[in-house]
Amino acid sequence: MAQHIVIVGGGAAGTLTAIHLARDARSETKVAVIEPRAQLGTGVAYGTADDSHLLNVPASGMSAYDDDATSFTRWAGSSSDDFIARGRYADYLRTELSTHVADNSHITFRHVCATVNRIDVGKHGVAAPYTVITSDGQNIAADAIVLALSNAAPTVPDWVRSFTAAPVVADPWAPGALDQIGVDADVLCVGTGLTFVDIALSLARHGARVTGVSRHGLLPEVHETIGKLPRRQHLSHLRVMCCAGFAHKTTGAWLSLPYDPPPKWFGVHSLQHNSHSSCGMLVDTGTSIDTACQK
């Protein structure tokens, strides 16, 4: 009798799960990945189409398999120290999944382009212990369910809900979220982590002047120099500012925010890097940001 496995979520984690099931199955196994996006493997992390958004670790650390460390570098045709565009990693995952599904006769695979409304627990004597009910009306039997739900959308601060001084992008990864930001715009990013680096690279390339603000004023720590690194441009309009809290009285848009006491503001002239970050930036990206901050 076939085993039915349902994976809820088709980002990197869900696709990696499907890859290993397809590779390792030795008896009849039916796998369904329920993911509303048209393509698997993307999710928040790898859905970006901007080639300046790179993996946070070298290619040598991105293999889908712990028993084949060079799988990704072979597929990408890269060296172990290269930092590859994140969108290409989604391509790699889809390629691996398609290959294993085609090579393993024990696997039946399908992508259900929908969301999950609920999961029912079957009664005693029912063939499958679970039934997954999808948004398009399907009832999918499951012997096991994998929840690969990705990250929730960013939490929106209360003050944003009544903020009218300028347009607010609550989720920069939502499709088309940055399209409303015009060329040569002045953009304030609340937070200076890895997402800030990605958004700053995208916006600065189109001429926007980007300011990042956070309680600590630190950027992610850069990786050590390894080999020849790709160059990053378009950061001439980027600056980072540090504050101990949010603004009470400053210029422009901050005038409407009633925070008390006022923060201490510092221009970052010699960039400090966050030593507690588990991921980092390319050395040249960090250097370019550091240089821009000193202008």
Order of alpha helices (4+ residues) and beta strands (2+ residues): beta-alpha-beta-alpha-alpha-alpha-beta-beta-beta-beta-beta-beta-alpha-beta-beta-beta-beta-beta-alpha
